[in-house]
Amino acid sequence: MSLLSEKDLEQLRNKGISRDKVRDQLETFREGIPFVNLEKAAVIGDGISKFSPIEEDALIAEFDRLKSGLSLLKFVPASGAASRMFKALFNFLEAYNPSEEKLDVYFERTGDTDLKVFSEKLEDFPFYKIIKERIGGKAKNEGEAIYLFVKELLSEEGLNYGFYPKGLLPFHEYQDHSETPFEEHLKEAAAYAKMGNRAKLHFTISEQHTELFNKEFEIASKRVSEATETTFDVDYSYQKSSTDTIAVDMNNGLFRNTDESLLFRPGGHGALIENLNEQNADVIFIKNIDNVVVPENGTVVTNSKKVLAGVLVQIQQKAFMYAKLLDAHQVNEEQLNDIKAFLEEELNVRFSDSYASFSVDEQVKVLQDKINRPIRVCGMVKNEGEPGGGPFWIVDDKNRISLQIVESAQMDMSSENQKEIIAKATHFNPVDLVCGVRNYKGEKYNLLNFIDPKQGFITEKTKDGKELKALELPGLWNGAMAFWNTIFVEVPLLTFNPVKTVNDLLKPSHQVG
């Protein structure tokens, strides 16, 4: 760390990053981050719960009964820019000249199937009418018509959607207006996260987009308030500069920009655990900004969310009762066994083999540690394609077994044993969480105490033509929640409708009937 100059130290102070943090990150680069050790896939009956329609109705009723005494919050990571969503269209603008080539010749030459689908289904996009009004009938041929359409969609002189945050793009076309994911999230909150006639939402956004979100809120909240008789409290936060991570060269030395300053990079969505830690509510719903549905599927989403929340409040009631008993030191041997069984059977907690040999006082301490943790109930969707990131039982370096959401990048694809486990995965993670972050006394846990720093990622990037290594923090629903108590519940596939590319807007789940 003696490599840091006074100028470097000033840069650290301005970002709110300590020397110790940089030292730890450099150590992580040198040591590397081991793959997660998968013990087995979580499946129905072994890590994932599946409820019958009757059980689901009971859980919905339980949440509806208890929610009047609870504070509810919808937390939506929404800082994603739309540029990646339009990657194929940006490529088209660079690769195609309508005055030199016919469109069908371009398709034959490039095999650009994404653009072909886009051009054939143009009228089904929610921004079709607005762009057609803006460009009129200027085009001489089909190729020029598509080129002008894409240019109007993305260019700074046009709609500039490539700059927009994904949450503020038109996703769904209604009879007299189009709606953004931001507006659809307000509607969702009114359906399942309302206290009385108020719904509270928190969006994590990029600072540069604050004004755009404020403008959208003025329009959208008025429309949704009238339709749902709901008042909305909406606030925003930004990914903190202090969560950026240091970049290194390929020899793990500090990577410097052309002006000799240190290069820091955003720490990924795991940085948002800091933003989540600043929220304070009894029940927090978490869902990504681009995962929204059209009205005909709204009831499925609402009921699914209420089932997850019903599981949470039901489990919490027992956990709080037991935590209180343990704190009061009013437990006999039978109750100790009941608490252990509750943790194992309902909170998926695993105990070491040596637990049975502990004294009563030692067992109480272990139980207190395991029960006094934030709880997350995570929806899991049945795998319809290739298994990827999802729910697994893992073993850590201290031989502790736990239930985790593991990303593909954390898995050792070169290990036959690990590949066999991955192949047995039946579900994947749609980012659909309901969280309890308070203890039985109503005190909020410090969520930063429950992160596993060994679950980050090291990736290779380039800057100014030079290779570098970047560090991503443990993901928000991965290592950032590693030491939470975890419950997985199967939810309907209909609840998972992310928009990763512009053509995803053509799926039936994004076409208003």
Secondary structure as a PSIPRED ss2 file (coil, helix, strand):
# PSIPRED VFORMAT (PSIPRED V4.0)

   1 M C   1.000  0.000  0.000
   2 S C   1.000  0.000  0.000
   3 L C   1.000  0.000  0.000
   4 L C   1.000  0.000  0.000
   5 S C   1.000  0.000  0.000
   6 E H   0.000  1.000  0.000
   7 K H   0.000  1.000  0.000
   8 D H   0.000  1.000  0.000
   9 L H   0.000  1.000  0.000
  10 E H   0.000  1.000  0.000
  11 Q H   0.000  1.000  0.000
  12 L H   0.000  1.000  0.000
  13 R H   0.000  1.000  0.000
  14 N H   0.000  1.000  0.000
  15 K H   0.000  1.000  0.000
  16 G C   1.000  0.000  0.000
  17 I C   1.000  0.000  0.000
  18 S C   1.000  0.000  0.000
  19 R H   0.000  1.000  0.000
  20 D H   0.000  1.000  0.000
  21 K H   0.000  1.000  0.000
  22 V H   0.000  1.000  0.000
  23 R H   0.000  1.000  0.000
  24 D H   0.000  1.000  0.000
  25 Q H   0.000  1.000  0.000
  26 L H   0.000  1.000  0.000
  27 E H   0.000  1.000  0.000
  28 T H   0.000  1.000  0.000
  29 F H   0.000  1.000  0.000
  30 R H   0.000  1.000  0.000
  31 E H   0.000  1.000  0.000
  32 G C   1.000  0.000  0.000
  33 I C   1.000  0.000  0.000
  34 P C   1.000  0.000  0.000
  35 F C   1.000  0.000  0.000
  36 V C   1.000  0.000  0.000
  37 N E   0.000  0.000  1.000
  38 L E   0.000  0.000  1.000
  39 E E   0.000  0.000  1.000
  40 K E   0.000  0.000  1.000
  41 A E   0.000  0.000  1.000
  42 A C   1.000  0.000  0.000
  43 V E   0.000  0.000  1.000
  44 I E   0.000  0.000  1.000
  45 G C   1.000  0.000  0.000
  46 D E   0.000  0.000  1.000
  47 G E   0.000  0.000  1.000
  48 I E   0.000  0.000  1.000
  49 S E   0.000  0.000  1.000
  50 K C   1.000  0.000  0.000
  51 F C   1.000  0.000  0.000
  52 S C   1.000  0.000  0.000
  53 P H   0.000  1.000  0.000
  54 I H   0.000  1.000  0.000
  55 E H   0.000  1.000  0.000
  56 E H   0.000  1.000  0.000
  57 D H   0.000  1.000  0.000
  58 A H   0.000  1.000  0.000
  59 L H   0.000  1.000  0.000
  60 I H   0.000  1.000  0.000
  61 A H   0.000  1.000  0.000
  62 E H   0.000  1.000  0.000
  63 F H   0.000  1.000  0.000
  64 D H   0.000  1.000  0.000
  65 R H   0.000  1.000  0.000
  66 L H   0.000  1.000  0.000
  67 K H   0.000  1.000  0.000
  68 S H   0.000  1.000  0.000
  69 G H   0.000  1.000  0.000
  70 L C   1.000  0.000  0.000
  71 S C   1.000  0.000  0.000
  72 L E   0.000  0.000  1.000
  73 L E   0.000  0.000  1.000
  74 K E   0.000  0.000  1.000
  75 F E   0.000  0.000  1.000
  76 V E   0.000  0.000  1.000
  77 P E   0.000  0.000  1.000
  78 A C   1.000  0.000  0.000
  79 S C   1.000  0.000  0.000
  80 G C   1.000  0.000  0.000
  81 A E   0.000  0.000  1.000
  82 A H   0.000  1.000  0.000
  83 S H   0.000  1.000  0.000
  84 R H   0.000  1.000  0.000
  85 M H   0.000  1.000  0.000
  86 F H   0.000  1.000  0.000
  87 K H   0.000  1.000  0.000
  88 A H   0.000  1.000  0.000
  89 L H   0.000  1.000  0.000
  90 F H   0.000  1.000  0.000
  91 N H   0.000  1.000  0.000
  92 F H   0.000  1.000  0.000
  93 L H   0.000  1.000  0.000
  94 E H   0.000  1.000  0.000
  95 A H   0.000  1.000  0.000
  96 Y C   1.000  0.000  0.000
  97 N C   1.000  0.000  0.000
  98 P C   1.000  0.000  0.000
  99 S C   1.000  0.000  0.000
 100 E C   1.000  0.000  0.000
 101 E C   1.000  0.000  0.000
 102 K C   1.000  0.000  0.000
 103 L H   0.000  1.000  0.000
 104 D H   0.000  1.000  0.000
 105 V H   0.000  1.000  0.000
 106 Y H   0.000  1.000  0.000
 107 F H   0.000  1.000  0.000
 108 E H   0.000  1.000  0.000
 109 R H   0.000  1.000  0.000
 110 T H   0.000  1.000  0.000
 111 G C   1.000  0.000  0.000
 112 D C   1.000  0.000  0.000
 113 T H   0.000  1.000  0.000
 114 D H   0.000  1.000  0.000
 115 L H   0.000  1.000  0.000
 116 K H   0.000  1.000  0.000
 117 V H   0.000  1.000  0.000
 118 F H   0.000  1.000  0.000
 119 S H   0.000  1.000  0.000
 120 E H   0.000  1.000  0.000
 121 K C   1.000  0.000  0.000
 122 L H   0.000  1.000  0.000
 123 E H   0.000  1.000  0.000
 124 D H   0.000  1.000  0.000
 125 F C   1.000  0.000  0.000
 126 P C   1.000  0.000  0.000
 127 F C   1.000  0.000  0.000
 128 Y H   0.000  1.000  0.000
 129 K H   0.000  1.000  0.000
 130 I H   0.000  1.000  0.000
 131 I H   0.000  1.000  0.000
 132 K H   0.000  1.000  0.000
 133 E H   0.000  1.000  0.000
 134 R H   0.000  1.000  0.000
 135 I H   0.000  1.000  0.000
 136 G C   1.000  0.000  0.000
 137 G C   1.000  0.000  0.000
 138 K C   1.000  0.000  0.000
 139 A C   1.000  0.000  0.000
 140 K C   1.000  0.000  0.000
 141 N C   1.000  0.000  0.000
 142 E H   0.000  1.000  0.000
 143 G H   0.000  1.000  0.000
 144 E H   0.000  1.000  0.000
 145 A H   0.000  1.000  0.000
 146 I H   0.000  1.000  0.000
 147 Y H   0.000  1.000  0.000
 148 L H   0.000  1.000  0.000
 149 F H   0.000  1.000  0.000
 150 V H   0.000  1.000  0.000
 151 K H   0.000  1.000  0.000
 152 E H   0.000  1.000  0.000
 153 L H   0.000  1.000  0.000
 154 L H   0.000  1.000  0.000
 155 S C   1.000  0.000  0.000
 156 E C   1.000  0.000  0.000
 157 E C   1.000  0.000  0.000
 158 G C   1.000  0.000  0.000
 159 L C   1.000  0.000  0.000
 160 N C   1.000  0.000  0.000
 161 Y C   1.000  0.000  0.000
 162 G C   1.000  0.000  0.000
 163 F C   1.000  0.000  0.000
 164 Y C   1.000  0.000  0.000
 165 P E   0.000  0.000  1.000
 166 K H   0.000  1.000  0.000
 167 G H   0.000  1.000  0.000
 168 L H   0.000  1.000  0.000
 169 L C   1.000  0.000  0.000
 170 P C   1.000  0.000  0.000
 171 F C   1.000  0.000  0.000
 172 H E   0.000  0.000  1.000
 173 E E   0.000  0.000  1.000
 174 Y C   1.000  0.000  0.000
 175 Q C   1.000  0.000  0.000
 176 D C   1.000  0.000  0.000
 177 H C   1.000  0.000  0.000
 178 S E   0.000  0.000  1.000
 179 E E   0.000  0.000  1.000
 180 T C   1.000  0.000  0.000
 181 P H   0.000  1.000  0.000
 182 F H   0.000  1.000  0.000
 183 E H   0.000  1.000  0.000
 184 E H   0.000  1.000  0.000
 185 H H   0.000  1.000  0.000
 186 L H   0.000  1.000  0.000
 187 K H   0.000  1.000  0.000
 188 E H   0.000  1.000  0.000
 189 A H   0.000  1.000  0.000
 190 A H   0.000  1.000  0.000
 191 A H   0.000  1.000  0.000
 192 Y H   0.000  1.000  0.000
 193 A C   1.000  0.000  0.000
 194 K E   0.000  0.000  1.000
 195 M E   0.000  0.000  1.000
 196 G C   1.000  0.000  0.000
 197 N C   1.000  0.000  0.000
 198 R E   0.000  0.000  1.000
 199 A E   0.000  0.000  1.000
 200 K E   0.000  0.000  1.000
 201 L E   0.000  0.000  1.000
 202 H E   0.000  0.000  1.000
 203 F E   0.000  0.000  1.000
 204 T E   0.000  0.000  1.000
 205 I E   0.000  0.000  1.000
 206 S C   1.000  0.000  0.000
 207 E H   0.000  1.000  0.000
 208 Q H   0.000  1.000  0.000
 209 H H   0.000  1.000  0.000
 210 T H   0.000  1.000  0.000
 211 E H   0.000  1.000  0.000
 212 L H   0.000  1.000  0.000
 213 F H   0.000  1.000  0.000
 214 N H   0.000  1.000  0.000
 215 K H   0.000  1.000  0.000
 216 E H   0.000  1.000  0.000
 217 F H   0.000  1.000  0.000
 218 E H   0.000  1.000  0.000
 219 I H   0.000  1.000  0.000
 220 A H   0.000  1.000  0.000
 221 S H   0.000  1.000  0.000
 222 K H   0.000  1.000  0.000
 223 R H   0.000  1.000  0.000
 224 V H   0.000  1.000  0.000
 225 S H   0.000  1.000  0.000
 226 E H   0.000  1.000  0.000
 227 A H   0.000  1.000  0.000
 228 T H   0.000  1.000  0.000
 229 E C   1.000  0.000  0.000
 230 T C   1.000  0.000  0.000
 231 T E   0.000  0.000  1.000
 232 F E   0.000  0.000  1.000
 233 D E   0.000  0.000  1.000
 234 V E   0.000  0.000  1.000
 235 D E   0.000  0.000  1.000
 236 Y E   0.000  0.000  1.000
 237 S E   0.000  0.000  1.000
 238 Y E   0.000  0.000  1.000
 239 Q C   1.000  0.000  0.000
 240 K C   1.000  0.000  0.000
 241 S H   0.000  1.000  0.000
 242 S H   0.000  1.000  0.000
 243 T H   0.000  1.000  0.000
 244 D C   1.000  0.000  0.000
 245 T E   0.000  0.000  1.000
 246 I E   0.000  0.000  1.000
 247 A C   1.000  0.000  0.000
 248 V E   0.000  0.000  1.000
 249 D C   1.000  0.000  0.000
 250 M C   1.000  0.000  0.000
 251 N C   1.000  0.000  0.000
 252 N C   1.000  0.000  0.000
 253 G C   1.000  0.000  0.000
 254 L E   0.000  0.000  1.000
 255 F C   1.000  0.000  0.000
 256 R E   0.000  0.000  1.000
 257 N C   1.000  0.000  0.000
 258 T C   1.000  0.000  0.000
 259 D C   1.000  0.000  0.000
 260 E C   1.000  0.000  0.000
 261 S C   1.000  0.000  0.000
 262 L E   0.000  0.000  1.000
 263 L C   1.000  0.000  0.000
 264 F E   0.000  0.000  1.000
 265 R E   0.000  0.000  1.000
 266 P C   1.000  0.000  0.000
 267 G C   1.000  0.000  0.000
 268 G C   1.000  0.000  0.000
 269 H H   0.000  1.000  0.000
 270 G H   0.000  1.000  0.000
 271 A H   0.000  1.000  0.000
 272 L H   0.000  1.000  0.000
 273 I H   0.000  1.000  0.000
 274 E H   0.000  1.000  0.000
 275 N H   0.000  1.000  0.000
 276 L H   0.000  1.000  0.000
 277 N H   0.000  1.000  0.000
 278 E C   1.000  0.000  0.000
 279 Q C   1.000  0.000  0.000
 280 N C   1.000  0.000  0.000
 281 A C   1.000  0.000  0.000
 282 D C   1.000  0.000  0.000
 283 V E   0.000  0.000  1.000
 284 I E   0.000  0.000  1.000
 285 F E   0.000  0.000  1.000
 286 I E   0.000  0.000  1.000
 287 K E   0.000  0.000  1.000
 288 N C   1.000  0.000  0.000
 289 I C   1.000  0.000  0.000
 290 D C   1.000  0.000  0.000
 291 N C   1.000  0.000  0.000
 292 V C   1.000  0.000  0.000
 293 V C   1.000  0.000  0.000
 294 V C   1.000  0.000  0.000
 295 P H   0.000  1.000  0.000
 296 E H   0.000  1.000  0.000
 297 N H   0.000  1.000  0.000
 298 G H   0.000  1.000  0.000
 299 T H   0.000  1.000  0.000
 300 V H   0.000  1.000  0.000
 301 V H   0.000  1.000  0.000
 302 T H   0.000  1.000  0.000
 303 N H   0.000  1.000  0.000
 304 S H   0.000  1.000  0.000
 305 K H   0.000  1.000  0.000
 306 K H   0.000  1.000  0.000
 307 V H   0.000  1.000  0.000
 308 L H   0.000  1.000  0.000
 309 A H   0.000  1.000  0.000
 310 G H   0.000  1.000  0.000
 311 V H   0.000  1.000  0.000
 312 L H   0.000  1.000  0.000
 313 V H   0.000  1.000  0.000
 314 Q H   0.000  1.000  0.000
 315 I H   0.000  1.000  0.000
 316 Q H   0.000  1.000  0.000
 317 Q H   0.000  1.000  0.000
 318 K H   0.000  1.000  0.000
 319 A H   0.000  1.000  0.000
 320 F H   0.000  1.000  0.000
 321 M H   0.000  1.000  0.000
 322 Y H   0.000  1.000  0.000
 323 A H   0.000  1.000  0.000
 324 K H   0.000  1.000  0.000
 325 L H   0.000  1.000  0.000
 326 L H   0.000  1.000  0.000
 327 D H   0.000  1.000  0.000
 328 A C   1.000  0.000  0.000
 329 H C   1.000  0.000  0.000
 330 Q C   1.000  0.000  0.000
 331 V C   1.000  0.000  0.000
 332 N C   1.000  0.000  0.000
 333 E H   0.000  1.000  0.000
 334 E H   0.000  1.000  0.000
 335 Q H   0.000  1.000  0.000
 336 L H   0.000  1.000  0.000
 337 N H   0.000  1.000  0.000
 338 D H   0.000  1.000  0.000
 339 I H   0.000  1.000  0.000
 340 K H   0.000  1.000  0.000
 341 A H   0.000  1.000  0.000
 342 F H   0.000  1.000  0.000
 343 L H   0.000  1.000  0.000
 344 E H   0.000  1.000  0.000
 345 E H   0.000  1.000  0.000
 346 E H   0.000  1.000  0.000
 347 L C   1.000  0.000  0.000
 348 N C   1.000  0.000  0.000
 349 V C   1.000  0.000  0.000
 350 R C   1.000  0.000  0.000
 351 F C   1.000  0.000  0.000
 352 S C   1.000  0.000  0.000
 353 D H   0.000  1.000  0.000
 354 S H   0.000  1.000  0.000
 355 Y H   0.000  1.000  0.000
 356 A H   0.000  1.000  0.000
 357 S H   0.000  1.000  0.000
 358 F C   1.000  0.000  0.000
 359 S C   1.000  0.000  0.000
 360 V H   0.000  1.000  0.000
 361 D H   0.000  1.000  0.000
 362 E H   0.000  1.000  0.000
 363 Q H   0.000  1.000  0.000
 364 V H   0.000  1.000  0.000
 365 K H   0.000  1.000  0.000
 366 V H   0.000  1.000  0.000
 367 L H   0.000  1.000  0.000
 368 Q H   0.000  1.000  0.000
 369 D H   0.000  1.000  0.000
 370 K H   0.000  1.000  0.000
 371 I H   0.000  1.000  0.000
 372 N C   1.000  0.000  0.000
 373 R C   1.000  0.000  0.000
 374 P C   1.000  0.000  0.000
 375 I E   0.000  0.000  1.000
 376 R E   0.000  0.000  1.000
 377 V E   0.000  0.000  1.000
 378 C E   0.000  0.000  1.000
 379 G E   0.000  0.000  1.000
 380 M E   0.000  0.000  1.000
 381 V E   0.000  0.000  1.000
 382 K E   0.000  0.000  1.000
 383 N C   1.000  0.000  0.000
 384 E C   1.000  0.000  0.000
 385 G C   1.000  0.000  0.000
 386 E C   1.000  0.000  0.000
 387 P C   1.000  0.000  0.000
 388 G C   1.000  0.000  0.000
 389 G C   1.000  0.000  0.000
 390 G E   0.000  0.000  1.000
 391 P E   0.000  0.000  1.000
 392 F E   0.000  0.000  1.000
 393 W E   0.000  0.000  1.000
 394 I E   0.000  0.000  1.000
 395 V E   0.000  0.000  1.000
 396 D C   1.000  0.000  0.000
 397 D C   1.000  0.000  0.000
 398 K C   1.000  0.000  0.000
 399 N C   1.000  0.000  0.000
 400 R C   1.000  0.000  0.000
 401 I E   0.000  0.000  1.000
 402 S E   0.000  0.000  1.000
 403 L E   0.000  0.000  1.000
 404 Q E   0.000  0.000  1.000
 405 I E   0.000  0.000  1.000
 406 V E   0.000  0.000  1.000
 407 E C   1.000  0.000  0.000
 408 S H   0.000  1.000  0.000
 409 A H   0.000  1.000  0.000
 410 Q H   0.000  1.000  0.000
 411 M C   1.000  0.000  0.000
 412 D C   1.000  0.000  0.000
 413 M C   1.000  0.000  0.000
 414 S C   1.000  0.000  0.000
 415 S C   1.000  0.000  0.000
 416 E H   0.000  1.000  0.000
 417 N H   0.000  1.000  0.000
 418 Q H   0.000  1.000  0.000
 419 K H   0.000  1.000  0.000
 420 E H   0.000  1.000  0.000
 421 I H   0.000  1.000  0.000
 422 I H   0.000  1.000  0.000
 423 A H   0.000  1.000  0.000
 424 K C   1.000  0.000  0.000
 425 A C   1.000  0.000  0.000
 426 T C   1.000  0.000  0.000
 427 H E   0.000  0.000  1.000
 428 F E   0.000  0.000  1.000
 429 N C   1.000  0.000  0.000
 430 P C   1.000  0.000  0.000
 431 V C   1.000  0.000  0.000
 432 D E   0.000  0.000  1.000
 433 L E   0.000  0.000  1.000
 434 V E   0.000  0.000  1.000
 435 C E   0.000  0.000  1.000
 436 G E   0.000  0.000  1.000
 437 V C   1.000  0.000  0.000
 438 R E   0.000  0.000  1.000
 439 N C   1.000  0.000  0.000
 440 Y C   1.000  0.000  0.000
 441 K C   1.000  0.000  0.000
 442 G C   1.000  0.000  0.000
 443 E C   1.000  0.000  0.000
 444 K E   0.000  0.000  1.000
 445 Y C   1.000  0.000  0.000
 446 N C   1.000  0.000  0.000
 447 L H   0.000  1.000  0.000
 448 L H   0.000  1.000  0.000
 449 N H   0.000  1.000  0.000
 450 F H   0.000  1.000  0.000
 451 I C   1.000  0.000  0.000
 452 D C   1.000  0.000  0.000
 453 P H   0.000  1.000  0.000
 454 K H   0.000  1.000  0.000
 455 Q H   0.000  1.000  0.000
 456 G C   1.000  0.000  0.000
 457 F E   0.000  0.000  1.000
 458 I E   0.000  0.000  1.000
 459 T E   0.000  0.000  1.000
 460 E E   0.000  0.000  1.000
 461 K E   0.000  0.000  1.000
 462 T E   0.000  0.000  1.000
 463 K E   0.000  0.000  1.000
 464 D C   1.000  0.000  0.000
 465 G C   1.000  0.000  0.000
 466 K E   0.000  0.000  1.000
 467 E E   0.000  0.000  1.000
 468 L E   0.000  0.000  1.000
 469 K E   0.000  0.000  1.000
 470 A E   0.000  0.000  1.000
 471 L E   0.000  0.000  1.000
 472 E E   0.000  0.000  1.000
 473 L C   1.000  0.000  0.000
 474 P C   1.000  0.000  0.000
 475 G C   1.000  0.000  0.000
 476 L C   1.000  0.000  0.000
 477 W C   1.000  0.000  0.000
 478 N C   1.000  0.000  0.000
 479 G H   0.000  1.000  0.000
 480 A H   0.000  1.000  0.000
 481 M H   0.000  1.000  0.000
 482 A C   1.000  0.000  0.000
 483 F C   1.000  0.000  0.000
 484 W C   1.000  0.000  0.000
 485 N E   0.000  0.000  1.000
 486 T E   0.000  0.000  1.000
 487 I E   0.000  0.000  1.000
 488 F E   0.000  0.000  1.000
 489 V E   0.000  0.000  1.000
 490 E E   0.000  0.000  1.000
 491 V E   0.000  0.000  1.000
 492 P C   1.000  0.000  0.000
 493 L H   0.000  1.000  0.000
 494 L H   0.000  1.000  0.000
 495 T H   0.000  1.000  0.000
 496 F C   1.000  0.000  0.000
 497 N C   1.000  0.000  0.000
 498 P C   1.000  0.000  0.000
 499 V C   1.000  0.000  0.000
 500 K C   1.000  0.000  0.000
 501 T C   1.000  0.000  0.000
 502 V H   0.000  1.000  0.000
 503 N H   0.000  1.000  0.000
 504 D H   0.000  1.000  0.000
 505 L H   0.000  1.000  0.000
 506 L H   0.000  1.000  0.000
 507 K C   1.000  0.000  0.000
 508 P H   0.000  1.000  0.000
 509 S H   0.000  1.000  0.000
 510 H H   0.000  1.000  0.000
 511 Q C   1.000  0.000  0.000
 512 V C   1.000  0.000  0.000
 513 G C   1.000  0.000  0.000
